[in-house]
Amino acid sequence: MTPPSRPLYDVAVLIDCVAATGGTLLTARDVLADSCKISRHTAAVLCSSDRATHTLIGEGIDVLGFRLHEALDGDVVTPDLGELDAGDLFSGVSLFLRNASA
């Protein structure tokens, strides 16, 4: 790990595309705690299982993302983004498809 450049930060943004249990984000927080002081942590995710969201919030980590209460099937988060995937939602394909069907 590259050491943080300062000993104190107001906010650390922890990034994970998909949070199944929250374990990766909690580990990242703990690793950072060994090398600097951080006042607040925020997790940025594309989607998260309901379990991970509740675990992270319970640990005092704010959670930001598009789908934060998805099902957890074993170790797999099963988001329901409808017929479109996240890339389609961001690229405007949904607007194109909506207009094409009119």
KEMAR-463605 format. One line per field, with one value per residue: residue number from 1; residue in one letter; x, y, z of N, C-alpha, C in turn. Coordinates in Angstrom, 3 decimals. Example, Ala and Ser with C-alpha at 12.3 -4.5 7.8 and 13.67 -1.06 7.14 Angstrom:
BEGIN
n <- [1,2]
res <- [a,s]
nxx <- [13.190,12.850]
nyy <- [-5.690,-2.250]
nzz <- [7.800,7.080]
caxx <- [12.300,13.670]
cayy <- [-4.500,-1.060]
cazz <- [7.800,7.140]
cxx <- [13.200,12.900]
cyy <- [-3.300,0.030]
czz <- [7.800,7.870]
END
This chain:
BEGIN
n <- [1,2,3,4,5,6,7,8,9,10,11,12,13,14,15,16,17,18,19,20,21,22,23,24,25,26,27,28,29,30,31,32,33,34,35,36,37,38,39,40,41,42,43,44,45,46,47,48,49,50,51,52,53,54,55,56,57,58,59,60,61,62,63,64,65,66,67,68,69,70,71,72,73,74,75,76,77,78,79,80,81,82,83,84,85,86,87,88,89,90,91,92,93,94,95,96,97,98,99,100,101,102]
res <- [m,t,p,p,s,r,p,l,y,d,v,a,v,l,i,d,c,v,a,a,t,g,g,t,l,l,t,a,r,d,v,l,a,d,s,c,k,i,s,r,h,t,a,a,v,l,c,s,s,d,r,a,t,h,t,l,i,g,e,g,i,d,v,l,g,f,r,l,h,e,a,l,d,g,d,v,v,t,p,d,l,g,e,l,d,a,g,d,l,f,s,g,v,s,l,f,l,r,n,a,s,a]
nxx <- [0.837,0.526,1.651,-0.525,-0.433,-0.763,-1.192,-3.766,-7.170,-10.283,-12.398,-12.642,-13.100,-14.254,-14.092,-15.988,-17.126,-19.254,-20.798,-20.971,-20.909,-19.740,-17.272,-14.807,-14.734,-14.731,-12.278,-10.546,-10.981,-9.918,-7.214,-6.393,-6.694,-4.505,-2.484,-3.166,-5.272,-8.726,-11.593,-14.217,-15.888,-16.894,-18.638,-18.559,-20.501,-21.610,-23.656,-25.155,-25.628,-28.461,-27.673,-24.893,-25.115,-26.480,-24.597,-22.343,-23.371,-23.972,-21.398,-20.683,-20.164,-20.955,-23.075,-23.125,-24.762,-26.311,-28.050,-28.887,-30.003,-30.032,-30.599,-28.860,-27.446,-26.074,-22.794,-23.237,-24.366,-27.497,-28.565,-31.436,-31.763,-33.624,-34.312,-32.073,-28.544,-26.154,-24.335,-25.863,-27.835,-26.382,-25.431,-27.452,-28.929,-31.340,-33.089,-33.045,-34.174,-36.693,-37.757,-37.686,-39.587,-41.919]
nyy <- [-1.178,2.204,4.692,7.020,10.529,12.453,12.888,13.238,13.234,14.598,13.202,9.915,8.254,5.212,2.805,0.431,-1.686,-3.604,-4.403,-7.106,-8.302,-6.277,-6.599,-6.118,-3.324,-2.671,-3.768,-2.181,0.276,-0.327,-0.851,1.663,3.045,2.271,3.868,6.564,9.270,9.473,11.374,10.803,8.226,7.223,5.025,4.304,2.803,0.789,-1.074,-2.699,-5.286,-5.698,-6.571,-5.826,-3.029,-2.409,-3.394,-1.747,0.831,0.413,0.288,2.880,3.985,5.962,5.258,5.403,5.014,3.345,1.146,-0.080,-2.032,-4.753,-8.261,-11.009,-13.792,-16.467,-15.875,-13.925,-10.874,-9.907,-7.729,-5.898,-4.345,-4.053,-4.397,-3.194,-2.687,-1.220,0.369,0.993,2.543,4.801,5.790,6.825,5.143,4.180,6.329,6.537,4.034,4.313,6.439,5.262,3.315,4.659]
nzz <- [0.000,-0.811,1.297,3.003,2.228,4.156,7.730,8.709,7.784,6.667,5.415,4.166,1.175,0.445,-2.022,-3.781,-6.237,-6.049,-3.121,-1.154,1.482,2.867,3.877,2.467,2.328,5.054,5.793,4.267,5.528,8.068,7.453,6.560,8.948,10.398,9.458,9.302,10.561,10.292,10.021,9.094,7.272,4.020,1.967,-1.410,-3.745,-6.520,-6.377,-3.560,-1.188,0.961,3.463,3.536,3.358,5.772,7.609,7.122,7.687,10.365,11.331,11.258,8.773,6.051,3.273,-0.180,-3.289,-6.135,-5.952,-2.995,-1.390,-2.160,-2.944,-1.427,-2.576,-1.495,-2.019,-3.854,-5.062,-6.135,-8.152,-9.251,-11.954,-13.835,-17.332,-18.290,-17.931,-15.607,-17.099,-19.348,-18.135,-17.360,-19.773,-21.278,-22.834,-21.921,-22.251,-25.018,-25.738,-24.575,-26.099,-28.620,-28.469,-28.447]
caxx <- [0.000,1.202,1.237,-1.202,0.518,-0.980,-1.585,-5.145,-8.114,-11.666,-13.240,-12.067,-14.098,-13.887,-14.795,-16.152,-18.209,-20.366,-20.557,-21.809,-21.009,-19.120,-15.971,-13.704,-14.735,-14.312,-10.839,-9.885,-11.033,-8.988,-5.850,-6.118,-6.615,-3.151,-1.489,-3.595,-6.524,-9.792,-12.763,-15.459,-15.739,-18.032,-18.477,-19.190,-20.723,-22.622,-24.780,-24.806,-26.689,-29.081,-26.795,-23.692,-25.513,-26.750,-23.336,-21.512,-24.005,-23.777,-19.996,-20.476,-19.735,-22.031,-23.085,-23.707,-24.793,-27.564,-28.900,-28.268,-30.745,-30.212,-30.576,-27.577,-27.681,-24.754,-21.810,-23.528,-25.381,-28.344,-29.297,-32.495,-31.734,-34.569,-33.731,-30.853,-27.498,-25.750,-23.746,-26.963,-28.509,-25.546,-25.096,-28.615,-29.618,-32.730,-33.852,-33.159,-35.138,-38.020,-38.198,-37.839,-40.808,-43.100]
cayy <- [0.000,3.493,5.382,8.309,11.644,13.286,12.088,13.513,13.488,14.806,12.131,8.915,7.606,3.817,2.460,-0.975,-1.764,-4.366,-4.790,-8.254,-8.361,-5.086,-6.977,-5.435,-1.911,-2.610,-4.029,-0.970,1.260,-0.740,-0.668,3.107,3.484,1.993,4.808,7.963,9.502,9.890,11.774,10.204,7.319,7.061,3.961,4.562,1.516,0.756,-1.720,-3.303,-6.091,-5.106,-6.938,-4.985,-1.655,-2.317,-3.611,-0.555,1.915,0.061,0.568,4.326,4.352,6.397,4.456,6.051,4.132,3.323,0.084,-0.356,-3.034,-5.892,-9.599,-11.697,-15.211,-17.030,-14.786,-13.132,-9.824,-10.001,-6.475,-5.874,-3.075,-4.167,-4.945,-2.465,-2.753,0.094,1.138,1.526,3.589,5.999,6.279,7.407,4.144,4.052,7.413,6.146,2.939,4.848,7.218,4.371,2.511,5.556]
cazz <- [0.000,-0.785,2.528,2.815,2.248,5.346,8.896,9.100,6.697,7.093,4.880,3.272,0.336,0.200,-3.254,-4.129,-7.232,-5.494,-1.728,-0.786,2.945,3.426,4.419,1.772,2.736,6.457,5.816,3.762,6.614,9.122,6.954,6.590,10.347,10.892,8.944,9.405,11.282,9.385,10.811,8.609,6.142,3.131,0.983,-2.703,-4.397,-7.570,-5.698,-2.280,-0.595,2.149,4.586,3.527,3.668,7.207,8.326,6.992,8.446,11.771,11.656,11.164,7.419,5.163,2.051,-1.353,-4.448,-6.878,-5.431,-1.700,-0.612,-3.055,-2.351,-1.365,-2.829,-1.207,-2.062,-5.041,-4.962,-7.322,-8.345,-10.247,-12.672,-14.930,-18.552,-18.605,-16.920,-15.109,-18.195,-20.147,-17.375,-17.345,-21.109,-21.946,-23.643,-21.457,-22.884,-26.419,-25.842,-24.252,-27.237,-29.765,-28.336,-28.505]
cxx <- [0.883,0.731,0.503,-0.201,0.362,-1.396,-3.061,-5.992,-9.498,-12.553,-12.395,-13.216,-13.562,-14.726,-14.801,-17.320,-19.459,-19.995,-21.518,-22.016,-20.491,-17.707,-14.794,-13.599,-14.307,-12.807,-10.068,-9.869,-10.003,-7.531,-5.473,-5.942,-5.235,-2.144,-1.908,-4.905,-7.544,-11.034,-14.033,-15.157,-17.037,-17.709,-19.241,-19.276,-21.707,-23.870,-24.257,-25.962,-27.248,-28.210,-25.568,-24.027,-25.740,-25.477,-22.485,-22.083,-23.836,-22.359,-19.667,-19.978,-20.968,-21.941,-23.818,-23.691,-26.163,-28.539,-28.277,-28.953,-31.055,-30.129,-29.150,-27.870,-26.350,-23.754,-22.087,-24.638,-26.183,-29.163,-30.367,-32.504,-32.720,-33.878,-32.395,-29.804,-27.048,-25.143,-24.806,-27.648,-27.721,-25.363,-26.281,-29.351,-31.075,-33.610,-34.077,-34.228,-36.560,-38.586,-38.455,-39.134,-42.066,-43.657]
cyy <- [1.242,4.240,6.693,9.460,12.551,12.400,12.236,13.848,13.715,13.634,11.191,8.293,6.226,3.334,0.954,-1.048,-2.440,-4.803,-5.921,-8.302,-7.089,-5.350,-6.265,-3.987,-1.756,-2.848,-2.813,0.116,0.939,-0.554,0.809,3.609,3.243,3.056,6.280,8.047,10.068,10.184,11.040,9.318,7.268,5.950,4.357,3.238,1.682,0.077,-2.455,-4.183,-5.345,-5.364,-6.031,-3.547,-1.484,-2.496,-2.350,0.622,1.665,0.321,2.055,4.801,4.756,5.581,5.212,5.071,4.156,2.287,-0.402,-1.441,-4.260,-7.213,-10.152,-13.184,-15.930,-15.896,-13.808,-12.127,-9.870,-8.726,-6.622,-4.491,-3.095,-4.776,-4.310,-2.685,-1.337,0.957,1.759,2.682,4.893,6.610,6.894,6.419,4.036,5.123,7.068,5.058,3.418,5.616,6.337,3.581,3.357,5.673]
czz <- [0.000,0.452,2.211,2.975,3.459,6.515,9.277,7.870,7.285,6.678,4.037,2.496,-0.024,-0.980,-3.474,-5.108,-6.676,-4.081,-1.364,0.724,3.606,3.931,3.774,2.218,4.196,6.586,5.326,4.831,7.695,8.703,6.981,8.021,10.944,10.473,8.992,10.176,10.294,10.211,10.398,7.400,5.346,2.150,-0.272,-3.452,-5.551,-7.022,-4.470,-1.828,0.613,3.372,4.664,3.900,5.168,8.037,8.302,7.786,9.949,12.259,11.517,9.814,6.621,3.874,0.953,-2.504,-5.089,-6.358,-4.131,-0.879,-1.463,-2.301,-2.377,-1.465,-2.685,-1.110,-3.192,-4.756,-6.253,-7.491,-9.411,-10.870,-13.837,-16.142,-18.886,-17.530,-16.564,-16.210,-19.081,-19.438,-17.410,-18.724,-21.846,-22.822,-23.218,-22.077,-24.356,-26.578,-25.551,-25.447,-28.449,-29.687,-28.417,-29.907]
END
